């Protein structure tokens, strides 16, 4: 599975890392992707450098900043280009679909999308 993920990252114009926040950080699956892709990238002369990457987080109430920071620290360490937005890329909601009520979060995601390549 890791090789498939890396192959998709390498051919993409940009990547978007996303994670819900259950216990004040990214999920175990996202942490595994970050660590495994990170080691492969480092071992291959930082093969992700100058690729565009951004992070987004879904959160009910707390922990979003830790998750957002963790993914962004990975992108930075991989020497990737990180587009900004009008605020941190965080959507707030508890149940499926709740984030659609988060007007500020939706605007932030739209602004981020417009700053990604190919938009």
Phi, psi and omega in degrees: 000321181301316180298322178296317179298312180298317178301318180292321178297318184294329181267349182285149174292327179199163178235150178236116175269133180222144179207139166286165179240109180260317182230055174063029176193180176294163177289165178298323179296317179294320178300319179297317178298312181302311184291317183287313178296323179299314179295319179295318180297313178300319182291345181242049176054043179052062186299348179264357184300141181070005171277150181274136179211145178218162181236142175227150184227140170251133186215148174276312183212303187229160177100354184297321184295319178299314180295314179301314180296316181301315179291321179291325176298321176299311180301318180295314181297328178280002178066036181270158176274127186242105179291149179266181177215186181280351175194181177296144186279075184230130174249134184254130177179152180263309184257163179305129179093343181300327182298338178292346176270352182272086185301317180294318178298317179297318178296319179300316179294320178298314179298318177299314179302321179290338179269353177279153179296149176080005181267000000 
